[in-house]
Amino acid sequence: MITVAYQSRDVYFLKTFGSRLRQYRLHQRMTQEELAELAGFSRSYYTEIETGKRNISLLNIRRLAEALDIPVKDLFDFPFE
């Protein structure tokens, strides 16, 4: 298994993305399990995304946006450093 060392700005980005995702999930009154199921993920995989521990693919980002019924761009509506 290859381990990737992230820079602090990468960690910030992943955690901020996860936080943004959490905001949308809670706004729609979904549990992690419900959103994970809608997007086709396991709950543990989804939890790693939301906590910033997982760097996901563009296709999985699209699946999350579709499950939340929002445009993909809305998931990136936060300041980048």
VOLUM-468986 format. One record per residue (C-alpha): x, y, z; residue in one letter. Coordinates in pm, whole numbers, plus 50000, padded with zeros to 5 digits. Layout:
XYZA;...
END
This chain:
500005000050000M;501305034449907I;500935061550169T;500685097450053V;502035125150273A;499745155150250Y;500865190850302Q;499005211550559S;497065229950287R;495955196250145D;494705185350486V;492905218650522Y;491235213750185F;490085178150260L;488725187750601K;486985218750468T;485405198750186F;484215173050441G;482795200350660S;480935215350364R;479535181250279L;478405176750640R;476605210450631Q;474605199850325Y;473865165650476R;472605180650802L;470615207450618H;468755179350444Q;468365160850775R;470185129850657M;472335106450858T;475755096350733Q;474345062050664E;471465075850454E;473695097750239L;476265070150200A;473575046250079E;472145071649832L;475625077949691A;476475040749680G;479165041349951F;479645022850276S;479045043950584R;482675040050691S;483925052350351Y;481565082250370Y;482695090050725T;486315091750605E;485265116750337I;483385138650583E;486225138450835T;488825147350571G;490655114150589K;489815103550232R;490785120349905N;487945110349673I;487625110049295S;485675134449083L;483165107349001L;482485101449369N;482085138949422I;479475138849147R;477685109549313R;477525128549641L;476185159949474A;473535139449295E;472565122149620A;472195156549784L;470415170249474D;472795199749447I;475205211949179P;478755198549220V;480105234149240K;478175239949563D;480385214949743L;483375237249667F;481865269849788D;484525276850049F;487755297350056P;490805279549920F;494165285750082E;
END
